[in-house]
Amino acid sequence: MTRFSVSGDEEDREGPSLPRYKRRRSYSFSSESEDDYFPRPLGRFADDYDDHAFTPSEPQIQEMDPEEDEDDEVVKKEEEEGEEEEEEAAYEEGYVSEFDSSLMGPAPTYGSVATNRTEKSIPVVLTDPDVLDCCICFEPLTIPVFQCENGHIACSSCCTKLNHKCPSCSWPIGYNRCRAIEKVLESVKIACQNTNYGCKETVTFSKKKDHEKICTYSACSCPLRTCDFVSSSKQLYLHFRSVHMHSALDFEYNSNFSFTLKDSDDFLVLQERYDDVLFILNSNNETFGNMVWVSCIWPCTSKGFFYDLLAKTDENSLRLQSFTNCTPDRVDIRPSTGFLLIPKDLFGSCGELKLDLCIRLDD
């Protein structure tokens, strides 16, 4: 007959092994009572239960069948394997429970340095915008960057111009690369200087200068002396069409149009009828005549537009075929080539000359 004992003396002398309770998870917050955890004995020992209340320090002892013991071992092992699989799956998914979050430390805040390589970039403010410029030519540094033995840096073109001699300390320069600065140049990205005019490009610092040479949002100025409007070329064309519509001569690409140039005119503004692009017919009064050429108000440097200019009178004619100079504003500097020199006697007694012009647009 099976015996049950609740006294410490009998427990020390004999009795079966302790029952194996199901292991409880560390994050379980069940609110069981002592009566639920320590079951009430049945049968003739019910009266003893009233006289001897069980406490957590006095566990109930009962005899278990060897087969049931083996079954409990199998169930326990399966539960442990299942928990290990769940933990591995959670780890692979990058999941961290609220009870293990303390192991990961606090999450990085905005503007802090990332603690892993998957973190996004952080904003950096350069208090000195010239810190990444060459100290010799004052242009933005481009890769490769060289340094002398004393740490002075210079771009490759300056090293060649200075015959590989550092201007600060006279040590050789142009043989040792400055890898640290090169990595900074590769990683630092900067917004285009024409952000205020609509450009949204963000480029690496070493390519900033190349981008701004071809940026279509470069600032362009109104060619009229009495107007100080500055904006992108597109906004400038619209401004001139709406505000100075009577100050320009309309024309169409690939079509001849005639107009009169006075001897006293410094320039004439031409505007294409559909694209609204602005062109300038410049006239520079010299001793032997007037130098005449065509330029274009364009945001970036390009080869320009091909044009055919013809100056004619009843007896004589002069022709120039050339490409326009593209500039962001009107300039008074005369070109060294690509102009038409018109003698003063062609203007006649009234000081006027008829010109025919055709500006071509490549298809």
Backbone torsions as a table, in degrees:
resi	resn	phi	psi	omega
1	MET	NA	138.6	-177.5
2	THR	-75.2	140.4	-179.9
3	ARG	-114.1	145.1	175.5
4	PHE	-119.5	138.8	-178.7
5	SER	-133.7	139.6	176.3
6	VAL	-120.5	1.8	-179.0
7	SER	-95.0	147.4	-178.9
8	GLY	-66.7	-28.4	-176.0
9	ASP	-67.8	-49.7	-179.5
10	GLU	-65.5	-31.4	-179.7
11	GLU	-65.0	-33.6	180.0
12	ASP	-72.3	-29.4	-174.8
13	ARG	-85.4	-43.8	-174.9
14	GLU	-157.1	176.8	178.0
15	GLY	131.3	154.7	179.7
16	PRO	-73.6	174.8	179.8
17	SER	-68.4	158.2	-178.4
18	LEU	-66.6	145.6	178.8
19	PRO	-69.8	147.0	-178.5
20	ARG	-95.7	111.2	178.0
21	TYR	-81.6	156.0	177.1
22	LYS	-67.1	129.9	-176.3
23	ARG	-67.2	133.4	-178.7
24	ARG	-94.5	139.7	179.2
25	ARG	-72.4	149.4	-175.0
26	SER	-67.9	-24.1	-177.3
27	TYR	-100.9	15.4	176.9
28	SER	-86.3	132.1	-178.4
29	PHE	-117.8	54.5	178.3
30	SER	-76.3	148.5	-178.5
31	SER	-115.7	68.8	179.9
32	GLU	-84.9	147.2	174.9
33	SER	-85.2	167.0	179.9
34	GLU	-64.5	-33.0	179.9
35	ASP	-67.7	-32.8	177.7
36	ASP	-73.9	-35.8	-177.5
37	TYR	-76.4	-39.8	177.7
38	PHE	-108.2	99.4	-174.0
39	PRO	-62.5	148.2	-179.0
40	ARG	-76.1	128.0	179.2
41	PRO	-69.3	149.8	-178.4
42	LEU	-107.7	178.4	175.4
43	GLY	77.4	-145.6	-174.6
44	ARG	-76.4	-7.6	179.7
45	PHE	-93.6	10.4	179.5
46	ALA	-67.5	-33.9	178.5
47	ASP	-68.5	-35.1	178.4
48	ASP	-64.6	-28.5	-179.6
49	TYR	-64.6	-33.6	179.3
50	ASP	-69.5	-33.8	-177.7
51	ASP	-84.2	-26.9	-177.5
52	HIS	-125.3	94.0	178.5
53	ALA	-74.4	136.4	180.0
54	PHE	-78.6	142.8	174.6
55	THR	-124.2	163.0	179.8
56	PRO	-58.8	-25.2	-179.6
57	SER	-83.1	-6.4	179.3
58	GLU	-123.7	79.6	-177.6
59	PRO	-68.7	152.3	178.8
60	GLN	-75.4	140.0	-177.8
61	ILE	-117.7	129.7	175.3
62	GLN	-143.5	156.1	-179.0
63	GLU	-86.4	134.0	-178.4
64	MET	-118.5	148.1	-179.6
65	ASP	-71.4	143.1	179.3
66	PRO	-58.1	-35.6	179.8
67	GLU	-66.8	-41.0	177.0
68	GLU	-63.8	-37.1	177.7
69	ASP	-61.0	-42.7	179.3
70	GLU	-66.0	-39.8	178.7
71	ASP	-62.8	-39.6	177.6
72	ASP	-63.3	-38.7	178.4
73	GLU	-62.1	-42.5	-179.6
74	VAL	-65.0	-44.1	179.1
75	VAL	-62.5	-42.5	180.0
76	LYS	-63.2	-41.7	-179.5
77	LYS	-65.5	-41.5	178.6
78	GLU	-63.7	-39.4	178.6
79	GLU	-63.5	-41.8	179.6
80	GLU	-64.2	-41.6	178.2
81	GLU	-64.5	-39.8	178.4
82	GLY	-63.4	-40.0	178.5
83	GLU	-66.1	-38.5	178.8
84	GLU	-64.3	-41.0	178.5
85	GLU	-63.9	-40.5	178.1
86	GLU	-63.3	-40.4	179.5
87	GLU	-66.1	-40.4	178.4
88	GLU	-64.6	-42.9	178.7
89	ALA	-62.8	-41.1	179.0
90	ALA	-64.9	-36.6	179.4
91	TYR	-68.1	-40.4	179.4
92	GLU	-64.8	-35.6	179.1
93	GLU	-78.6	-4.1	-179.8
94	GLY	77.7	18.0	-178.0
95	TYR	-87.0	135.4	176.8
96	VAL	-127.9	122.6	-178.6
97	SER	-70.4	165.7	-177.4
98	GLU	-65.8	-21.2	-179.5
99	PHE	-85.2	-17.2	178.6
100	ASP	-106.5	3.3	-176.4
101	SER	-65.6	-23.8	-179.8
102	SER	-66.8	-22.0	179.7
103	LEU	-71.4	-26.6	-177.0
104	MET	-85.5	-14.2	-178.6
105	GLY	79.2	175.0	-178.2
106	PRO	-70.0	146.6	178.4
107	ALA	-69.9	143.5	180.0
108	PRO	-64.9	140.0	-179.3
109	THR	-90.6	169.4	-179.5
110	TYR	-63.2	126.1	179.6
111	GLY	93.2	-5.2	179.1
112	SER	-87.2	164.0	-180.0
113	VAL	-75.8	136.5	-176.8
114	ALA	-69.1	143.6	179.3
115	THR	-93.4	-6.0	174.7
116	ASN	-140.9	167.7	-172.8
117	ARG	-80.6	-7.0	178.3
118	THR	-90.6	-3.6	-178.8
119	GLU	-69.7	149.1	179.9
120	LYS	-72.4	170.2	179.8
121	SER	-68.9	161.7	-178.9
122	ILE	-118.7	149.2	178.5
123	PRO	-74.5	140.2	179.2
124	VAL	-131.0	137.3	179.6
125	VAL	-111.3	124.4	175.6
126	LEU	-90.8	111.5	178.5
127	THR	-71.7	-25.3	175.8
128	ASP	-118.3	101.9	-175.9
129	PRO	-66.7	-14.8	-178.8
130	ASP	-93.9	6.4	-175.2
131	VAL	-67.5	-25.5	-179.9
132	LEU	-102.8	21.1	175.6
133	ASP	-99.7	153.2	175.5
134	CYS	-66.8	131.1	-177.1
135	CYS	-76.7	-2.2	-179.7
136	ILE	-103.1	-53.8	-179.4
137	CYS	-97.5	-8.2	177.7
138	PHE	62.3	22.1	174.3
139	GLU	-98.1	156.4	177.9
140	PRO	-57.0	136.2	-179.3
141	LEU	-65.3	140.7	175.7
142	THR	-127.8	152.1	180.0
143	ILE	-75.9	133.6	7.4
144	PRO	-85.1	152.7	176.6
145	VAL	-116.6	134.9	-176.8
146	PHE	-116.0	157.4	178.0
147	GLN	-139.9	152.1	176.4
148	CYS	-89.9	-177.3	-178.4
149	GLU	-65.5	-22.4	-180.0
150	ASN	-94.3	5.0	175.3
151	GLY	90.3	3.0	177.0
152	HIS	-74.1	135.9	-175.5
153	ILE	-110.8	157.7	179.1
154	ALA	-159.5	154.9	176.8
155	CYS	-77.4	166.0	-174.5
156	SER	-65.5	-37.2	-179.3
157	SER	-66.6	-37.6	178.3
158	CYS	-69.1	-35.4	177.5
159	CYS	-60.9	-39.8	179.1
160	THR	-69.2	-43.1	-179.0
161	LYS	-65.5	-30.6	-178.2
162	LEU	-93.3	11.2	179.3
163	ASN	56.7	38.3	175.7
164	HIS	58.2	38.7	176.5
165	LYS	-125.6	121.3	-176.7
166	CYS	-65.2	127.0	-179.5
167	PRO	-72.5	-15.4	-177.8
168	SER	-88.1	-38.0	-175.8
169	CYS	-131.8	-0.4	178.2
170	SER	68.2	10.5	175.4
171	TRP	-80.1	158.2	178.3
172	PRO	-62.4	141.7	179.2
173	ILE	-142.6	146.6	-179.9
174	GLY	112.2	7.1	-179.1
175	TYR	-115.6	-28.8	-179.0
176	ASN	-107.8	122.0	178.7
177	ARG	-75.5	145.0	174.5
178	CYS	-98.7	89.0	-173.6
179	ARG	-66.5	-33.3	-178.0
180	ALA	-62.9	-46.8	179.6
181	ILE	-66.4	-36.2	179.5
182	GLU	-64.4	-39.4	177.5
183	LYS	-66.1	-37.0	176.7
184	VAL	-64.1	-43.0	-179.9
185	LEU	-63.8	-34.5	179.7
186	GLU	-73.7	-30.3	-174.4
187	SER	-93.7	-26.9	-177.9
188	VAL	-78.7	127.1	175.0
189	LYS	-115.7	142.3	-174.3
190	ILE	-134.2	145.9	179.4
191	ALA	-75.1	150.5	178.5
192	CYS	-63.5	146.3	-179.2
193	GLN	-68.6	-11.5	179.4
194	ASN	-97.1	26.5	179.4
195	THR	-59.2	-39.0	-178.7
196	ASN	-66.2	-18.4	-179.1
197	TYR	-101.8	5.4	173.3
198	GLY	117.7	-7.8	-179.0
199	CYS	-75.8	131.8	-179.3
200	LYS	-113.2	11.7	-177.8
201	GLU	-74.1	141.1	173.0
202	THR	-125.0	116.7	-173.9
203	VAL	-123.3	163.1	175.6
204	THR	-66.6	154.0	-174.2
205	PHE	-61.0	-36.6	-177.7
206	SER	-68.8	-21.1	-179.5
207	LYS	-104.0	6.7	-177.8
208	LYS	-61.0	-45.8	-176.9
209	LYS	-65.9	-41.3	-179.9
210	ASP	-64.9	-38.7	179.7
211	HIS	-66.6	-42.8	-176.2
212	GLU	-68.8	-19.5	176.3
213	LYS	-71.0	-30.3	-176.7
214	ILE	-112.4	5.4	-178.0
215	CYS	-66.4	126.3	-178.6
216	THR	-78.4	-4.3	178.5
217	TYR	-102.4	15.3	179.0
218	SER	-60.9	148.1	-176.2
219	ALA	-68.3	133.0	176.7
220	CYS	-124.7	144.4	-175.5
221	SER	-107.5	149.3	176.5
222	CYS	-65.8	133.1	-175.7
223	PRO	-72.7	-15.3	-179.3
224	LEU	-76.9	138.4	-176.5
225	ARG	-67.8	-28.8	-176.8
226	THR	-86.2	1.2	-178.1
227	CYS	-122.3	133.5	-178.8
228	ASP	-111.9	26.8	-179.6
229	PHE	-69.3	131.4	178.3
230	VAL	-135.0	128.0	178.8
231	SER	-167.2	-169.3	176.2
232	SER	-67.2	163.0	-177.2
233	SER	-61.4	-39.0	-180.0
234	LYS	-63.0	-43.9	179.4
235	GLN	-69.8	-33.7	178.4
236	LEU	-66.0	-41.7	179.0
237	TYR	-62.0	-42.4	178.3
238	LEU	-66.7	-37.9	178.1
239	HIS	-62.0	-45.5	-177.2
240	PHE	-67.8	-36.4	-179.5
241	ARG	-67.1	-35.5	-176.0
242	SER	-90.1	-34.1	-174.5
243	VAL	-97.8	-39.3	-175.2
244	HIS	-117.4	39.5	-173.6
245	MET	-62.9	-24.4	-179.0
246	HIS	-93.4	3.2	-178.9
247	SER	-102.4	6.9	-177.5
248	ALA	-129.3	154.1	174.0
249	LEU	-98.4	123.9	179.9
250	ASP	-80.5	144.8	176.7
251	PHE	-151.6	173.5	176.6
252	GLU	-126.2	146.0	177.1
253	TYR	-60.1	146.5	173.3
254	ASN	64.0	22.1	178.3
255	SER	-132.9	139.0	176.9
256	ASN	-75.2	137.8	172.7
257	PHE	-140.5	148.2	-174.7
258	SER	-111.9	148.2	177.5
259	PHE	-157.3	168.8	-176.6
260	THR	-110.2	131.0	176.6
261	LEU	-108.6	128.2	177.3
262	LYS	-90.2	153.9	-179.6
263	ASP	-63.6	-27.6	-177.1
264	SER	-90.5	-4.2	-178.4
265	ASP	-74.0	133.6	173.4
266	ASP	-85.4	-37.6	179.1
267	PHE	-163.5	161.7	173.5
268	LEU	-128.7	141.0	179.6
269	VAL	-97.4	130.2	178.3
270	LEU	-118.3	138.2	179.8
271	GLN	-132.3	128.2	179.5
272	GLU	-67.6	139.4	-168.9
273	ARG	-69.0	-31.4	-173.6
274	TYR	-107.6	-41.8	179.9
275	ASP	-87.9	-14.1	179.7
276	ASP	65.7	13.8	179.7
277	VAL	-68.1	138.3	-177.5
278	LEU	-96.1	135.4	174.8
279	PHE	-125.4	153.9	-179.3
280	ILE	-123.3	124.2	170.2
281	LEU	-94.1	106.0	-176.3
282	ASN	-89.9	142.3	177.8
283	SER	-137.6	113.3	-177.6
284	ASN	-109.9	117.8	-176.5
285	ASN	-79.3	117.3	178.7
286	GLU	-117.1	179.2	-176.0
287	THR	-64.4	-41.8	-175.2
288	PHE	-93.5	-4.0	-179.7
289	GLY	157.3	-162.7	-179.5
290	ASN	-108.6	129.0	174.2
291	MET	-88.0	121.7	-175.8
292	VAL	-122.6	133.4	175.7
293	TRP	-154.8	165.6	-177.2
294	VAL	-116.3	133.7	175.6
295	SER	-127.3	167.4	-177.0
296	CYS	-126.8	136.9	173.4
297	ILE	-82.1	102.9	-172.8
298	TRP	-137.4	144.2	-173.3
299	PRO	-70.4	-23.7	-177.4
300	CYS	-137.9	160.8	-178.3
301	THR	-72.9	130.5	176.7
302	SER	-148.0	178.5	-178.5
303	LYS	-71.0	-14.7	176.4
304	GLY	88.5	-173.2	-179.1
305	PHE	-104.4	140.3	176.2
306	PHE	-77.3	137.3	179.4
307	TYR	-140.3	155.9	-179.8
308	ASP	-124.9	113.6	-176.2
309	LEU	-113.3	129.7	-178.1
310	LEU	-128.1	123.2	174.7
311	ALA	-109.2	126.2	-173.7
312	LYS	-142.8	149.3	171.0
313	THR	-127.0	-171.7	179.8
314	ASP	-67.1	-29.4	-176.7
315	GLU	-108.2	-28.8	-172.8
316	ASN	-131.0	162.4	175.9
317	SER	-152.6	147.3	176.6
318	LEU	-129.9	142.8	-177.3
319	ARG	-133.2	142.4	175.8
320	LEU	-132.2	129.5	173.2
321	GLN	-120.2	119.4	-174.4
322	SER	-157.1	-174.2	176.2
323	PHE	-112.8	145.3	-179.9
324	THR	-73.0	148.2	168.4
325	ASN	-83.6	136.6	-179.5
326	CYS	-106.6	120.6	-179.4
327	THR	-137.7	153.4	-179.9
328	PRO	-76.3	-6.6	177.2
329	ASP	-154.2	173.7	179.3
330	ARG	-81.0	130.9	-179.2
331	VAL	-119.6	147.2	179.8
332	ASP	-95.1	0.9	-178.7
333	ILE	-75.5	124.8	-178.9
334	ARG	-77.9	145.4	179.3
335	PRO	-77.0	157.2	178.1
336	SER	-78.8	-27.4	176.6
337	THR	-139.4	173.5	176.3
338	GLY	74.8	42.0	177.0
339	PHE	-137.0	161.7	178.8
340	LEU	-112.0	121.8	178.9
341	LEU	-94.0	112.6	-177.0
342	ILE	-103.7	118.0	178.9
343	PRO	-61.4	153.0	-175.4
344	LYS	-66.9	-29.7	-177.1
345	ASP	-70.9	-14.4	177.1
346	LEU	-74.2	-18.8	178.8
347	PHE	-75.9	-16.8	176.7
348	GLY	75.8	-172.6	-177.3
349	SER	-73.8	-25.6	179.9
350	CYS	-87.0	-7.8	177.7
351	GLY	73.8	28.7	179.6
352	GLU	-128.3	152.8	-179.2
353	LEU	-143.2	136.7	178.6
354	LYS	-87.8	132.5	-179.8
355	LEU	-124.1	144.2	172.1
356	ASP	-114.8	133.7	-176.2
357	LEU	-136.0	139.4	174.1
358	CYS	-135.6	118.4	177.7
359	ILE	-105.1	124.5	-173.8
360	ARG	-100.8	142.8	176.0
361	LEU	-114.1	120.4	-179.6
362	ASP	-67.8	134.1	179.4
363	ASP	-76.5	NA	NA
